[in-house]
Amino acid sequence: MPSTIQRDMLAKVANETGFIAALDQSGGSTPKALALYGVTPDEYSTDAEMFGKVHEMRTRIITNSAFNGERVLGAILFENTLDREIEARSTAHYLWQEKHIVPFLKVDKGLEDEANGVQLMKPINNLAELLIKANAQDVFGTKMRSVIKLANEAGIEAVVAQQFAVGQQILDAGLVPIIEPEIDINSPQKAQAEALLQAALLRHLDQIPDGQQVMLKLTLPEENGFYGPCIAHPKALKVVALSGGYARDEANTRLAANPGMIASFSRALTQGVSAQQSDAEFTATMDAAIAGIYAASST
């Protein structure tokens, strides 16, 4: 039986207006995220120092007054962040208990080399242990990413089949998976890939057992409203959009043209914030970013 916390989190995600903040840059993407934030490589020399710096950045975002559960439904964390604390509480507990923001955990271990126009996920060898850790910290769900580069039907089916197979393990552990088959925004076959992806997603959604739901995280489509059938599917709790490299203004414009989708932005959320800003400047920048993304997620 779901706990009271899980039921409250589910009600928030299902019923409230807002978006999901993607704060889950992992080891490979952390240096770029820090550089965009104004922290240069000469300010850290080891992985431990690098992860310390990025936790400082995330702590500044999460504790900021503009970042709250009135506009932010959830936040996706990297495992290293889950292992750290904010104000003497685990990051996941701080998010829910202090901010009323639903915590998610990134569980994938990166991507395989491209084959059949796609990149599958590498094996998640410690998935069972990760899910135990997530449950212990009242994490609501997970996120895992694959990448689609071309409209290759066999490749896209392989991506979706892998995502749903792992997703079922996550569902069976009592968590809600965010299934993320990202389509590269620079794909020369983006619209064709979207058509193949939607067909595969709907087939696999149909196979989810009664009483269980997943979330989908998808690249903003070329045709406005294209993912309406996924949004309407009873096994899809929520369909969220990744920014995928679009600048925030374009991402917001595209999102607003897709009713029922909400944002799950990373770079587009933190665009413009920096370590050098005063607290007042930082808050003003965060507030403007959150206001724009919230508005685009409210259509």
N, C-alpha and C positions, 0 to 999 in steps of 0.2 A: 504493500500500500504506500502511495506517496506520502511524504511527511507534510506537515502544515506549511513548512517553508517552501517545499517543492510546489504545492498547490498555489501558494501566494505568488511564486515566481511565474508559474504557468499562466495564471490569471493576468499578471502584468504584461507578459509578452503577447498573449492572445488579444487582450482587450484595450490596452492603453496606446496612446499615440506617442511616437518618438522613434529613435533609431538606435542602432547598435554601434558602439565605438570599437574599432579594431586596433587594439593596443598590443598586438601579438608578434611584432617583428622578432624573428629568431636570430640565431648566431650569424647567419649569412647576411641578413638585411640590416642588422643593428648598426654597423658603421655608417651606412648611408643615412639611416634615420637620425643618428647622432649628428652627422655633418649638417643635415638640413636644420637641426635644432641649434647649430652653432657650437657644437663640441667637436673639436678637431682631434685627429688621431694622436697628436703629441700630448694630449691630456690623459691618455691611458696607455699602458704598455702590455697588459695581460688581459686575457678573457675575463677574469674575475673583476678587474678594474672597469673594463668595458661594460659588463653587465651591471656593475654598481652605478655607472654613469646613466645608463638607460633607465634603471629603476628610479633614479633621482628625477629624470624627465617625466616618467609615468606618474610618480608620486605627485609631482607638481600639477600635472593635469588632473589626476583623480581627486586631489584634495581641494582643487580650485572651486570657488563658489559657483562659477558658471556651469560646472560639470555636476549635474544633479539628476535625480530620478524623475524630475518633472518633464525633462526633454530627452533624456538618455535612458532607453529601456534596458540596455545591457552593455557589457564590455567583454571583449575577448582577450584573454591573457596568454602569454607564453609560459611554459612550465617554470622557467626560472623566476618569473614574477610570482607565480603561485607559491613558490618556496620562500618568498620574502614577505616582510611585514610593512604595514603603513600604520603609524601611530599605535604600535604595540598590538596590532591585530593582523592576522593573515590578510593578504591583499583581497582575497575573495570575500572573507568575512567583513572587511571594512567596506567593500563596495555595497554589499547588501544591507548590513546593519546600520551603516552611517549614511549612505547615499541612496538606498533603495534602488540600486542598479543591479541587474541580474548578471552574475558572473558565468562566463564560458571559458573553456580551456582549449587552446590549440593542441592537437594530439599528433598531427602528421610529422614525419621525419624528413620532409623534403621530397624531391622529385627524381624519378628515374630518367635516364636519357630518352630523348624523343624517339618514338617508333609509331608507325601508322598515323603520323600527324598529331600525336598527343604525348603527354608526359604523365604516366601513372604515378601513384604515390610509392615511395619506398616502403618496405615492410615496417610495420609499427610493432617491433618485437616486445616492447614493454607495455602494450596497451592495457592489459588486465591490471597491472600495478598503477598505471596512470588513472584508470577509472576508480580504483579504490581510493587513491589520494584525492581525486576530485570529489567523490561522495563524502569523504571525511571533512571536506571544507565547504560543504553545501553548494558546490558548483552545480548549475542547472543543466548545462549542455557542453558540447564540444564543437570544434571546427577542424576540418581537414580539407586540403586543397590539392586539386589536380589541374592540369593546364591542357587546353585544346588549341591547336594551332591551325589545323586544316579540317575541311569538311570530309573526313574519312569515317564512313559509317562504322567500320569494324573498330577503329580506334576509339570513337566516341562511346560505342557500346561497352568497350572494355573499361573505360573510365567510369561510366555510370554503374556498371556491374560491381566494380571494385568498391566504389564509394558506398553503395547500398549494402554490400556484404559486410563491410566494416561497420557501417551505420547500424546494422542489426545487432552486432555485438554490443554497441554502445547503448542502444535501446534496451537490450536485455539486462544491462547493468543499471537501468533506471535513469539514464541521462538522455537528453534530446540532442541528436547530432545535427550540426549545420553541415550539409553536404555542399561542397564548393567545387564544381567543375568549371573553372574559369575559362572563358574564351578570350584569347589574346586580342586586345583591341586593334592591333595592327595586322590581324589575319587578313589575307587577301580573299578569304572565303568566309568572312564573319557571318553574314546573313544565312548562308547555306549551312554552316555549322550550327547556328542557332536552331534551325528547323530540325536537324537531326538530333540535337541535344534535347529539345522539348519532347520529341516523340519517345526517346529513350527514357527520359525522366517520368513521363506519364505512365509508361509500361511498368516501371519499377515502383512507382508510387502505388499502383493498383495492387501490388503484391505485399505491401506492408500489412502485418496482422492488425486485426481490429483492436482498437484501444491504444494504438501507438501512432505517433506522428513524428515527422522530421521537419527540419527547416532547410530551405535551399538558399544558397548564396550564388548569385548569377551576375555575369557581366551585363551591363545595361545594353538592351537590344537595339538593333538598327530600326526595327519597326515599332513604333510606340504601342504599348499595350500588348506586345507579342506574347508575354508570359502569363496572360490572363487565365488560360486553362490550368496552369500550375498553381496560381494564386487561389483559384476556386476549388482545387482538389481537396477533398476532406482529409487526406493524410498529410497535407502540407500545413504545418502550424503557421508558418510565416515564410514569405519570399523576400529576401534582402538582396541589396545590390552592392557590388564592390565598385570602387572608383576606377580600379584597373589602370591607373596612369593618367586618366583624364584630370585636368586641373579642376579645382573645386567648383568654379562657376559653371563649367560645361557639365560636370557630373551632376550638379544640382538641377540644371536645366533638363538634362535627359531624364533624371529621376522623376521630376515633377510631371513629365509627360507619360509616366507609367503608373497609373493609379493602382494602389494596392501594394506596390513595392515600397520598402523602406530602405534607408541607407545602412550600410555597414562599411563605413569608410575608414581608411587608415591615413595615407598621405594627404588626402583631401581634408581630413579633420585637422591635422596638425600643421597644415600649410600656413606659414606666417608666424608661428610661435618660435621664440628663441630663448636660449639661456641668458642672453644679454638683456632681455626686457625687464623693466621694473615689474613689481607685482601688479600694479595698476594697468600697465600696458599689456601684460600677459593676460590678465582677466578680460580686458576689452577685446583682445584678439580672439580669445577662446569663446567669449560670449557671441561675437559676431559670426564666427564659424558655426557654432552650435545652432544659432538662430536660423541661419540659412539652410543648414542640413535638415533641421527639424521641419522647417516650412516645406521643403521639397519632399520630405517623407510623409507629409500630412495630406497628400492629394488622394 
